[in-house]
């Protein structure tokens, strides 16, 4: 069902309270082909997000054409961003999606400012730019064209195989600016993947996308993260994962252990209690109280387990951007900051 003829600054019947207060809300849309999802179309006031960093990397830039994500990954660190609009970080994050329908036009204006320094821009560091909504709204082609046309290097991290649609455009963009691509593929057990990432393409489909990226002439990093204690951290699982990643043609791998920050933790534990109740005591011990990160000892153990497997499969260890949490742009290597600490979480982006 569509709600048409709606105006700005008008509270819409059926719109959730936090969204109804937005002056830039255009309309809310439901369609049969996206059953269970509601798209809240807004007019963005800005496209580029400046993310504060550490002293040696003062800031980074990101673009988030969507807020919320139908990939519905139980562990997603970005869930708390929905609370800003009085939406819950659980089911609302998966189903109530904010769409910045004018993001490409706003971006072109921002990139044309004399003050723009053409710093690298990261996409996919908060919610996925190639989630299912992109099939309806097609915001990424305009974003890619704006960045390339302005001489701005950029990177894309995604779980969405819709990336393949834009490979010709990305290839054309790479003739003008550096373009870095990465696929996020955390789980290599099909049953577990469907349970904990119910809205994502299958692992096999994402590995096929890695191959397509390589065939298009790009390097492709795989983000093997988060690694789930007692579920995906066995040597057998990791060895199989890296073997499949290598066979797909990936050039490097970035990994880190699960972290559970803020309101992500109760959502994750609800899932764990339903699907793997036997692991709840172990996870409570690993993430006590407000603790967000797996213990340092576990992260050290995990790195020691993975390092020889990476060597055995002749895969390089990739570098995560320490500010945005996305794939590190080649342009950023000019400053060569220290590598991120193992298990560090990406920035929370709004």
C-alpha positions as CSV (number, residue, x, y, z in Angstrom):
1,X,0.0,0.0,0.0
2,X,1.2,3.5,-0.8
3,X,0.3,6.7,1.0
4,X,0.3,9.4,-1.7
5,X,-0.2,13.1,-1.7
6,X,1.5,13.7,1.6
7,X,3.2,17.0,2.4
8,X,6.2,17.9,4.5
9,X,5.5,18.9,8.2
10,X,2.3,16.9,8.2
11,X,1.9,14.1,10.7
12,X,1.0,11.0,8.7
13,X,-1.6,8.5,9.9
14,X,0.1,5.2,10.7
15,X,3.6,6.7,10.9
16,X,5.5,5.9,14.0
17,X,5.8,8.7,16.5
18,X,9.5,9.5,16.2
19,X,9.2,9.7,12.4
20,X,6.1,11.9,12.5
21,X,8.2,14.6,14.1
22,X,10.6,14.8,11.2
23,X,10.2,17.9,9.0
24,X,11.9,16.1,6.1
25,X,9.6,13.0,5.9
26,X,8.0,12.8,2.5
27,X,5.9,9.6,2.8
28,X,5.9,6.1,4.1
29,X,5.6,3.3,1.6
30,X,4.7,-0.4,1.8
31,X,4.6,-2.6,-1.3
32,X,3.8,-6.3,-1.8
33,X,7.2,-7.1,-3.3
34,X,8.8,-6.0,0.0
35,X,6.4,-7.6,2.4
36,X,7.0,-6.8,6.1
37,X,9.1,-3.7,5.3
38,X,8.1,-0.1,5.5
39,X,10.1,2.5,3.7
40,X,10.1,6.0,5.2
41,X,11.3,8.4,2.4
42,X,13.0,11.5,3.7
43,X,14.8,14.5,2.1
44,X,18.3,14.4,3.4
45,X,19.8,17.7,4.6
46,X,23.3,16.4,4.2
47,X,25.0,13.3,2.6
48,X,28.5,13.4,3.9
49,X,29.0,12.4,7.5
50,X,32.2,13.5,9.3
51,X,33.3,10.8,11.7
52,X,35.7,11.9,14.5
53,X,38.8,9.7,14.8
54,X,41.8,9.4,17.0
55,X,44.7,11.9,17.1
56,X,46.7,10.3,14.3
57,X,43.6,10.0,12.1
58,X,41.5,13.1,12.9
59,X,38.3,12.1,11.0
60,X,36.8,10.1,8.2
61,X,33.9,10.6,5.8
62,X,31.0,8.3,5.2
63,X,27.7,8.2,3.3
64,X,24.6,6.3,4.6
65,X,21.8,6.4,2.0
66,X,19.7,4.2,4.3
67,X,19.1,3.8,8.0
68,X,18.0,0.5,9.4
69,X,18.7,-2.6,7.4
70,X,16.6,-5.5,6.1
71,X,19.6,-7.8,6.3
72,X,18.5,-8.2,10.0
73,X,21.8,-9.4,11.3
74,X,21.2,-10.1,15.0
75,X,24.7,-8.9,16.0
76,X,24.6,-5.6,13.9
77,X,26.4,-2.9,15.8
78,X,24.4,-0.2,14.2
79,X,21.1,-1.1,15.8
80,X,21.2,1.6,18.5
81,X,21.1,4.3,15.8
82,X,17.4,3.7,15.4
83,X,16.7,4.8,18.9
84,X,17.4,8.4,17.8
85,X,14.0,8.3,16.1
86,X,12.2,6.6,19.0
87,X,12.4,3.3,17.0
88,X,13.5,0.2,18.7
89,X,16.9,-1.3,17.8
90,X,15.4,-4.8,17.3
91,X,12.5,-5.4,15.0
92,X,12.1,-1.8,13.9
93,X,15.7,-1.7,12.8
94,X,15.0,-4.7,10.5
95,X,11.7,-3.5,9.1
96,X,11.3,0.3,9.5
97,X,13.8,1.7,6.9
98,X,14.8,5.3,6.4
99,X,15.5,6.1,2.7
100,X,17.3,9.3,1.8
101,X,15.7,9.7,-1.6
102,X,17.6,12.9,-2.6
103,X,21.0,11.8,-1.3
104,X,22.8,11.9,-4.6
105,X,21.7,15.4,-5.4
106,X,22.7,16.6,-1.9
107,X,26.1,14.9,-2.3
108,X,26.8,16.6,-5.6
109,X,26.3,20.0,-4.0
110,X,28.5,19.1,-1.1
111,X,31.3,17.8,-3.3
112,X,31.2,20.9,-5.4
113,X,32.1,23.2,-2.4
114,X,35.5,24.8,-2.6
115,X,36.3,23.5,0.9
116,X,36.0,19.9,-0.1
117,X,39.4,18.2,0.1
118,X,38.6,15.0,-1.8
119,X,39.3,12.8,1.2
120,X,38.3,9.2,0.8
121,X,34.7,8.4,1.6
122,X,33.4,5.0,2.9
123,X,30.0,3.4,2.2
124,X,28.6,0.4,4.1
125,X,30.1,1.3,7.5
126,X,26.7,1.7,9.2
127,X,23.9,0.1,7.3
128,X,24.3,-1.7,4.0
129,X,24.0,0.5,0.8
130,X,23.2,-2.7,-1.2
131,X,20.4,-4.0,1.1
132,X,17.1,-5.0,-0.6
133,X,15.8,-1.4,-0.6
134,X,18.5,-0.5,-3.1
135,X,16.8,-2.7,-5.7
136,X,13.8,-0.3,-5.4
137,X,15.4,3.0,-5.0
138,X,18.7,2.7,-6.9
139,X,20.5,5.4,-5.0
140,X,24.0,4.0,-5.4
141,X,24.5,4.8,-9.1
142,X,24.0,8.5,-8.4
143,X,26.3,8.4,-5.4
144,X,29.0,6.6,-7.4
145,X,28.8,9.0,-10.3
146,X,28.9,12.0,-7.9
147,X,32.0,10.7,-6.2
148,X,33.9,9.8,-9.3
149,X,32.9,13.0,-11.1
150,X,34.2,15.1,-8.3
151,X,37.5,13.2,-8.1
152,X,36.7,11.7,-4.7
153,X,38.1,8.2,-3.9
154,X,35.7,5.9,-2.1
155,X,35.2,2.4,-0.7
156,X,32.2,0.1,-0.4
157,X,31.7,-2.7,2.2
158,X,28.5,-4.8,1.7
159,X,26.7,-8.1,2.2
160,X,24.5,-7.3,-0.8
161,X,25.0,-9.2,-4.0
162,X,23.2,-6.3,-5.8
163,X,26.8,-4.8,-5.9
164,X,27.1,-6.8,-9.1
165,X,24.6,-4.6,-10.8
166,X,26.9,-1.6,-10.4
167,X,30.2,-3.3,-11.3
168,X,30.4,-1.7,-14.8
169,X,29.8,1.7,-13.2
170,X,32.3,1.1,-10.5
171,X,34.8,0.0,-13.1
172,X,34.3,3.2,-15.0
173,X,34.6,5.2,-11.7
174,X,37.9,3.4,-11.0
175,X,39.4,5.0,-14.1
176,X,39.1,8.4,-12.4
177,X,39.5,7.7,-8.7
178,X,40.7,4.8,-6.4
179,X,37.8,2.4,-5.6
180,X,38.1,-0.2,-2.9
181,X,35.6,-3.0,-2.6
182,X,34.9,-5.5,0.2
183,X,32.3,-8.2,0.9
184,X,31.2,-9.0,4.5
185,X,30.9,-12.8,4.9
186,X,31.0,-13.9,8.5
187,X,29.2,-17.3,8.6
188,X,30.0,-20.4,6.5
189,X,27.3,-22.7,8.0
190,X,24.1,-22.4,6.0
191,X,21.7,-23.1,8.8
192,X,23.4,-20.7,11.2
193,X,23.7,-18.0,8.5
194,X,19.9,-18.2,7.8
195,X,19.3,-17.9,11.6
196,X,21.5,-15.1,12.5
197,X,21.5,-13.1,9.2
198,X,18.0,-13.9,8.0
199,X,17.8,-11.1,5.4
200,X,21.1,-11.5,3.8
201,X,22.1,-13.3,0.5
202,X,23.5,-16.8,1.1
203,X,27.2,-17.3,1.8
204,X,27.5,-19.0,-1.6
205,X,25.9,-16.1,-3.4
206,X,28.2,-13.6,-1.7
207,X,31.3,-15.7,-2.5
208,X,30.1,-15.6,-6.1
209,X,29.9,-11.9,-5.9
210,X,33.6,-11.8,-4.7
211,X,34.5,-13.7,-7.9
212,X,32.5,-11.3,-10.0
213,X,34.3,-8.4,-8.4
214,X,37.7,-10.0,-9.1
215,X,36.7,-10.7,-12.7
216,X,35.8,-7.0,-13.1
217,X,39.4,-6.2,-12.3
218,X,39.1,-5.2,-8.6
219,X,40.9,-6.5,-5.6
220,X,38.3,-7.7,-3.0
221,X,38.7,-7.9,0.7
222,X,36.4,-10.3,2.7
223,X,35.4,-9.1,6.2
224,X,35.3,-12.4,8.2
225,X,33.5,-10.6,11.1
226,X,32.2,-11.0,13.6
227,X,33.6,-14.4,14.5
228,X,31.1,-15.9,17.0
229,X,32.6,-17.7,20.1
230,X,31.7,-21.4,20.2
231,X,29.8,-21.1,16.9
232,X,32.2,-20.0,14.2
233,X,35.6,-20.0,15.9
234,X,36.4,-23.7,15.5
235,X,39.5,-24.5,13.4
236,X,37.3,-26.6,11.1
237,X,34.9,-23.7,10.4
238,X,37.6,-21.1,10.0
239,X,39.7,-23.4,7.7
240,X,36.6,-24.1,5.5
241,X,35.8,-20.4,5.5
242,X,39.2,-19.3,4.3
243,X,39.4,-22.1,1.8
244,X,36.1,-20.9,0.2
245,X,37.2,-17.3,0.4
246,X,40.5,-18.1,-1.4
247,X,38.7,-20.2,-4.0
248,X,36.4,-17.2,-4.7
249,X,39.4,-15.1,-5.5
250,X,39.5,-12.8,-2.5
251,X,42.8,-10.9,-2.1
252,X,42.7,-10.3,1.7
253,X,40.7,-11.0,4.8
254,X,39.8,-8.8,7.8
255,X,38.6,-10.5,11.0
256,X,37.5,-9.6,14.5
257,X,35.6,-11.2,17.3
258,X,32.0,-10.5,18.2
259,X,31.3,-7.3,20.1
260,X,28.0,-6.5,21.8
261,X,27.5,-2.8,22.5
262,X,24.5,-1.1,24.2
263,X,21.1,-2.3,23.0
264,X,22.6,-4.9,20.6
265,X,23.4,-7.1,23.6
266,X,19.9,-7.9,24.8
267,X,18.7,-8.4,21.2
268,X,21.6,-10.9,20.6
269,X,21.0,-12.7,23.9
270,X,17.3,-13.1,23.0
271,X,18.4,-14.9,19.8
272,X,21.0,-16.9,21.6
273,X,18.4,-18.0,24.3
274,X,16.1,-19.3,21.5
275,X,18.6,-20.9,19.2
276,X,21.5,-22.0,21.4
277,X,20.4,-21.8,25.1
278,X,23.3,-24.1,26.1
279,X,25.7,-21.2,25.2
280,X,24.0,-18.5,27.3
281,X,26.1,-19.1,30.4
282,X,29.4,-19.1,28.4
283,X,28.4,-15.8,26.7
284,X,27.3,-14.3,30.0
285,X,30.8,-15.1,31.4
286,X,32.5,-13.7,28.2
287,X,30.4,-10.5,28.1
288,X,29.5,-9.7,31.8
289,X,27.5,-6.7,32.7
290,X,28.1,-3.8,30.3
291,X,31.2,-5.4,28.8
292,X,31.0,-4.9,25.0
293,X,34.1,-6.8,23.9
294,X,35.3,-10.4,24.1
295,X,38.2,-10.7,26.6
296,X,41.6,-9.7,25.4
297,X,42.8,-13.3,26.0
298,X,40.1,-14.6,23.7
299,X,41.0,-12.1,20.9
300,X,44.7,-13.0,21.3
301,X,43.8,-16.7,21.1
302,X,41.6,-16.1,18.0
303,X,44.4,-14.2,16.2
304,X,46.8,-17.0,17.0
305,X,44.4,-19.5,15.5
306,X,43.7,-17.6,12.3
307,X,47.2,-16.4,11.5
308,X,48.6,-19.8,10.4
309,X,45.3,-20.5,8.5
310,X,45.7,-17.3,6.6
311,X,49.2,-18.3,5.7
312,X,48.2,-21.8,4.7
313,X,45.6,-20.4,2.3
314,X,47.9,-17.7,1.0
315,X,45.6,-14.9,2.0
316,X,46.8,-11.5,3.1
317,X,45.4,-9.9,6.3
318,X,43.6,-6.8,5.2
319,X,43.4,-3.5,7.0
320,X,40.2,-2.1,8.4
321,X,39.8,1.7,8.5
322,X,40.4,2.7,12.1
323,X,37.8,5.5,12.0
324,X,35.0,4.4,9.8
325,X,35.2,0.6,10.3
326,X,35.1,0.0,6.5
327,X,37.7,-1.3,4.1
328,X,40.8,0.9,4.2
329,X,41.2,3.1,1.2
330,X,44.5,2.9,-0.7
331,X,44.6,6.7,-0.5
332,X,44.6,6.6,3.3
333,X,47.9,4.7,3.2
334,X,49.7,8.0,2.5
335,X,49.3,8.8,6.2
336,X,50.0,5.2,7.4
337,X,48.5,5.3,10.9
338,X,48.9,2.4,13.3
339,X,46.7,-0.6,12.6
340,X,43.5,-1.0,14.5
341,X,43.6,-3.1,17.6
342,X,42.1,-6.6,17.1
343,X,38.5,-6.7,18.1
344,X,38.0,-2.9,17.9
345,X,34.5,-1.9,16.9
346,X,33.7,0.5,14.0
347,X,32.4,3.9,14.8
348,X,28.7,4.4,15.5
349,X,27.4,6.6,12.6
350,X,24.2,8.6,12.3
